[in-house]
Amino acid sequence: MSEAALSLRDVGFSVDGSELVTGISFDVTQGATTAILGPSGCGKTTLLRLIAGIENPGASTILLSGHDLAGTPTHKRGIGLMFQDFALFPHMDVAGNVAFGLRHAGVPKRERGARVAAILALVGLDGYESRSVENLSGGERQRVALARTLAPNPSVLMLDEPLGSLDRVLRERLLVELREILGRLAVPTIFVTHDQGEAFAIADHVVVMNEGRIVLTGTPQGIFEDPRTEFVARFLGLKAIVPGQRSPDGAWWQTPVGNWPAEDTERSTAQLLLRTEQATIVAASGPQVVTGTLRSKFFQGALTRINVDTPAGDMEFELHGKLALPPEGEAVHLHVPAAHVLDD
């Protein structure tokens, strides 16, 4: 197992008796990226401020390479923190912005120049030293901000919604670039986002938060395949959740849209997540088949997205491959092989 570069143990913080984060514990391993994923106001940014020392976590334990950070001021923690607004200095050129932290650390001028050139090359901005930051594109400003954060060679890198101010096309392109940059650096990184697509694309490990607490941790694939709770499932955009009641013989979950095998022997009722992304068109209704009226269909190249009116309301399906769909307004039958029982 990789050694933990950063360890949080029972980290909490409250203001005027109101708990903003509670009982946060996880490790960030050396060279890995951990995404903190959750809705606005769930405590993600507060957690970063606690790690950086901007806020005091009280009796909580935060360890950096095994060293307890309690009492260590922000500027001595060796943590690089980059916020969404980038906070670049408009009166400085690119090199001046990137060298800012190095000057304050007393790094000699010649060494600063070499470090600035190296880090700009790393983020794909070599030759940009003398450019005004006000004349850069949004993606270029984002990379200057990242370069400035990386220049002092931090022990841990923390990025707070670093792509949030960019449009979707640029955000998706920069995700790929950022993942490659972080892979080359091998710096342990915390990436805060409310976007599950960003978290899954960039992170090795994901921590899902809600109302100041961790509700689920795991790999991106593991969390997507088994979101565990209705909150996590809905937050990930998995909306096909239906109530289920065990059949008299105990073998099936009976739902408004069909029946699925019941493996849990303890519960008599449950909320079931239907994995609609695994659906296929079939000829007739039956076990593990959702039957409804085809309301709309949208061809999107490799997949076709359809909406179906069912006894449980509108359901959306993403279907792959060559399809023989009925006309809109007619019945459609979809085999859904998996239905997961969600925890309360």
N, C-alpha and C positions, 0 to 999 in steps of 0.2 A: 504493500500500500504506500502511496506517495505521502511524504511528510507534509503535515499541515503548515502552511506559511502563516495563516491567520486563523485564530480560533476564537469563537464567541461562546460564552457560557452564561446562560441565564441573564442575558442583557435586557434591561428594562429602563424605561424613562417615563416620568409623569410630570405634568404641569398643573399646579393648583388642584391636585388630587385626581386629575384625569390621566389615565394611563395611555400613552401614545404608542409605546411598544412594550411587550410583556414576554418574558421567558424565551428570548431568542437565543438559540444555540445551533451553531453549524461551523464547519471548517471550510476554508478555502485552501486547496492544495497547491503546491508549488507548480507554476506553469499552467494552471488550469483557469478557466473562466467560469465563475458562478453568477448566474442571473438571479436577481431579486425581482420577482414578478408579482404584480398585484394592482388593484385599482387605485385611482387617485385617493390620497388621504389614508392609505392603509399603514403608513409608517415607514415606507421605503427610504425616503430622503432623511427622515429623522435618524434612521439606523446608520446611514452613512456619516451623518454629523457626529454621532456617538463614537464611531470607529475613528474618525479623524480627530476627535478631541475638541470639536467645536462646542459640543454639549457634554455635560458630565453625567455618565451613566451610573453614578453612585456606587453601590456595592457589586455591580456587575463585573465580570472578568473578560477582558479582551487581551489576547496574547498574540504578539507578533514574533514569529520564529522562537516561540517559547518564552519571550520576555513580556511580563505584565506591563501594559501601557498605563496603568493607573498613575496619575500624577505627571505623566509625560506631556509637555505642551505640544500643541498642534505642529509647530514648525520643526520639532525634533522627532516626530514619529516616522518620518521617511515614507509618508503616504502621499501619492499623487491623486488629487481630486479634481475632476472635470465636470462642470455643470452644463446644463442644456443651453444656456445663453452664451456660452463660450467665454464671455467677459474679456475679449481682446482689447488691447490698448490702441485706440484709433490714431494716436499721435506717434506711434512707433511702427516701423516697418516689420516685416515678417521676422527677420533675424532678431530685432530688438524684443519682440514679443517672446520668441522662443528662449532667448538668453536671459529673460527677466529673473527667473529663479536662480540661475547660475550666478548672476551678479550678486544677488543677495546672499548667496552661499560663499562668496569670496573666491570663486573659481577664477584663476588668472585669465587675462584677455585672450591669449593665444589658444589656451585650452578650451575656452568658451567657443571661439570660432570654429574649432575642429568639431566640437560636440554638436553645435548648431547645424553644421553642414551634414554631419552623419545622421542626425535624427530627422532632418528634412528629407534626406535621401530615403530613409526608412519609410516615411509616410508618403513618398511619391511627390515631393515638392522641391527636389534639388534644383538649384538655380533661382529660387524664389526669394532669396535672402533680402533683397533691396526693394521688394514690392510693397506697396501700401496695402494693409489688410482691408481697407475700405473698398478697394477695387477687386477684391477676390469674390468668387462665387461662394454660395453657401457651403458646398462640399469642401472647397479649399479652406474656408475659415474653420470648418470643423477639424480639418487635418492640422491646421496651425495650432489650434487649441490642444489637440492631442499631442502634438510635438512639444509644446510648452510644458505640458504635464509630464511627459516622459523625459525631458531633458535632464532633470536632476537625478535620474536613475532611481526612481522610487522602489521601495521594497514591495509595495502593493499599489495597484492602480485601481481607482474607483471612478466609474463613469455614470453620471446621473442623467438619464434620458438623453444621451449624447446625440441622438438622431431625431429627437422629437420635433425640432423646428424645421426639418427638411421635408420636401415633398416626397410622395411615395416612391416614384421612380428613382430619385437620387438616393433615398434611404435604402432601397434594396441593393443598389450598386455598392454603396459605402459599407453595407453589412458584410459583403464578400471581402472588400478591401480590409476592413477592420479585423475580421477574423484572421486573415492572412498576416496582418501586422502583429497581432497579439500572439499568433503561433510562432512567429520569428523571434519575438522578444522573450517569450517564456516567463513573463511577469505574472504572478498571481493577480487575477482581476475580478472585481465585482462590477457587474453591469446591471444597472437599475432600469426597469422599463415597465410600462403598463401594457405592452404589445406582446402577445404570446408568440407571434411570428418572429419578432426580433430575438426573444429569449431562446426559442428553439433553434434559430439559425446560428447563433453565436456561442451558446453556452455548452459547457461540458456537464454542468450540474445546474439544476433549477430549484430555487426556494420560492414557494408560493406563499404570499402573505395576504391576510385579510384582517381588518380591524386590529392591527398592531400585533398579530400573532402569526406564527408559521402554521399553515394548514396542510402543507404537503411538500416533501422534498423528493428529488429523484433525477434521473436523466431525462432529457427532453422526450425521448421515445417512450420511456417508462411512464411518465406523467400523461402523455397523450393517450397511450393505450389503456391506462388504468387511472383515471382522474379521482377515483375514490368517492368524492362527495359531489352533491348537486351543485354547490357553489363553484367548485373547480371546473366541473364539466361545462357549466354555462359560461364561465369566464373564458374558457378556451373556445367558445363558440359552438359547443356541442349541445344542440337544442332539442334533440329527439328524446325527451325524457317523459315517460308515461308511468302512471300508477299501476302496480301489479298486485294481484291477490292469488295466493296459492290455491290450486285446484283441490277438490275434496280428496283425491288420491295422493296429493303431495308431489306429483310429478311435473306439474306445469305452473308457470306464472301466467295468469290470465290477465290480459290488458285490453283496453278499448280497441286496440288495433291488431290483436292477434295473441297467440300463445307461444311461449318460449320455455325450454327445459329449465326446471328449478333444481339447482344444485344445493342451495342453502337449506339445511334441514331445520333451522331454528326459527326463521321468521315466517309469519303468515301474510304480511303485506310488505311492500317495498316500492321504492322508486327505481325504475329500470332505465338505463341508458341504452338506446338502440344505436348500434354502430352503422348509421346509414351510409357512411362512405364505403362500406363493404357490400352494399346491396347489388343485386342483379335482377333483371327482368325475368319473370316466369309466366307460365301460361294461365295459372289458376291460383285461387286462394288455397291455404293450407297452413300447417304449423310453420311458425317463423316467417310468415308472409304478411306484409302490410298491403291491404287492399284499399284503394281510394280512387278519387277522380283526378285525372291529370289536369292541373290548372294552367301550367305554363312550362315551357321548355326553352332552354338557352344553350345553343351549341357553342362551345368554347375550345374547339380544337381537340386536345387530347381527352377532354371530358365533356359531358353534357349535364348541365344543372337543371333539375326539374323540381317543381313544386306540386305537391299532391294534397288535395283536401281529404282528410281522414276523420274518423269519429273522435280523434284526439286533437283535431285542429290541423292547421297547415304544417306539412313536413317538407323539408328540403333534402334532396338526394343528389349526390355527385356520382354519375355513372360513367364508366370507362369502356372503351372499345366501340365496335360497330353495333348500333342498337336498332331494334324494330319497335319504336314507340307508337302507341295508338295516337289518334288525333286528340287535341286538347278537348276536354269535356267528356271524354270516355274513361272507362275503368282501366286501371293499371294495377298489376300485381308485382310486388317487389319482395324477393327473398332477402331477409336480413339475418345472417347467420349468428350474430353475437348480440346478447343483451346482458349488460353488466348491472349487478345490484349495487346501488350507491348507498354509502353510509349516510346517516342523518347529519 
